[in-house]
């Protein structure tokens, strides 16, 4: 963990900020490469605007979600609420903000939403991975104390890490495990390849990433608001898994219905 990577004159380079910047740049470059391989040539002139709006809304939504979750701290320190570079973004707030930005952009430009979601899915997975790395630098989303220790492979799951008060203890490495989960999801979808039905790739990524977060919520030791006795982040991830499954079923059935339309038209013509 290294909250501050270096000082450059009066400026500090925070590990959290650096990890997010690298994630954003990697996602941008990967999306640009995917656009060059897309059969939709019109995307080349419009995708960057969609990416910027989606990113801006994700940062705003993520910060708003974090401030709301930590309102007991920020209500007396409102000037600190927008210091994103010092750490503090809500994953679910960023996800909601980014989706809202993309929906708005698609509506204004009259572009289909599902292909755009698929286009940005690799960047979404990359940002998810670098978001966990940013938390590792900053010390957020830390794990519960544990007794796991004694062999090299167990050290992947536990290490001497601080909590939000700077108290070190042997804790689950939830941040690194979360990043590894995102890598596995990315590799799985890469091996699966592109799906011909728009939206399937994004929904698979959303559901699988949410699924990898569920065990980590059990191991996390940071304070999160509770909903009926359940951590709010866990409740939201369960909701996202179920929503992804429902939408996957809808998109698959929608695809089958579209394929069956020519047959029905031929039957009616006969």
NUGUDREN-606495 format. One record per residue (C-alpha): residue in one letter; x, y, z. Coordinates in steps of 0.05 Angstrom, whole numbers, plus 5000, padded with zeros to 4 digits. Example, Ala and Ser with C-alpha at 12.3 -4.5 7.8 and 13.67 -1.06 7.14 Angstrom:
A524649105156S527349795143
//
This chain:
X500050005000X502750694981X497751264988X502751774961X507451564905X511552194902X511952954909X513053404849X514154104873X507754314910X503853724880X502953024909X501852424865X496851984900X496951234885X489351234881X489351774828X495051454788X491550784786X485051094762X488651504709X492150884682X485550514682X481951064644X487551134593X487850374583X480350354573X480550934524X486050614482X482649934482X476050234461X479450624405X482549974380X475849624382X472550184342X477550074286X475249354282X467749514286X463449424223X459650054244X464250574212X459951144238X462450984308X469351264291X466651984293X462151934354X464751424404X469551904438X463952374458X460151794488X466351564526X467552254555X460352344578X460051644607X466651764644X464552444671X457952184696X461351574727X466152014766X460452464790X456051874808X461751514843X463452114885X456252274902X455251544923X461451564967X459652225000X452551975015X455451335045X460251735088X455552315103X457052295177X464152515159X462752995101X456853375131X461953775172X467253785117X463453975054X469554295019X472753595019X466853274983X469653374913X476953214925X476552584883X484152564874X484952404948X480751774941X473551594951X468951334897X462950874903X463050314852X455550264848X454851024843X459951044787X456450474751X449650814755X452651484734X456351184675X450150804651X445851424658X450851824616X450951304562X443351254560X442852014554X448052034499X444751464460X437951804467X440352484443X444452184385X439051674369X444051104372X442350384395X444450284467X446249544470X451949564418X454950164455X454749774521X458449204487X463549684457X465249964526X465149294563X472749164560X473949874586X468849744641X472549114662X479249474660X476650044703X473749544751X480549224759X484349874766X479050114816X480849544861X488249714852X486650434870X483350194934X489549774949X493850404944X489150814986X487250285037X479750315023X475349685018X480149345066X478748645094X476948365161X482448125207X484047395195X488546835222X490546595152X498046575149X503746085145X504545875071X506046265008X499246134975X495546365036X499247025034X495247194971X489147205015X491947565076X497248085091X498948615142X494449185119X491549815152X484249995164X481350695154X484550915219X491550685199X491550085246X495449495215X493148775224X493148125186X487248235139X484047925078X486948235015X480148404987X482948924940X487748454905X482647894904X477648374872X482648574819X484247844805X476747704797X476248254745X482147954707X478847264706X472247564681X476047924626X479747294604X473346884605X469647374560X475647454515X475946704504X468446684492X469047204437X464047694410X456647504416X452247654356X446547904400X448048614423X448248704498X449947984517X457348134528X455848724574X450648344614X455347754623X460848224647X456148594695X453347954724X460147604732X463548214762X457848294812X458447554828X465847614843X464348184891X459547784934X464647374973X469047984980X463348355014X463347805067X470847895079X470948655078X471849025143X470349735122X463950055146X458150075097X450750255110X446349645124X439849465089X435648995131X441948765166X445748645100X451449075075X448649555023X454149384973X452548634979X445048774970X446449184907X451048644878X445748114889X440748574854X445548674796X446647914788X439047794786X437948384739X443448134692X440247444690X433447734674X436148184619X440347624590X434047194584X430447774552X435947914501X436547174483X429047104474X428847754435X434247484389X430346834378X424047224364X427647654312X430447024278X423446714276X420247324243X422247144171X419246444180X412746724205X412447214147X413546644098X408046224130X403246814128X404946934055X403446214037
//
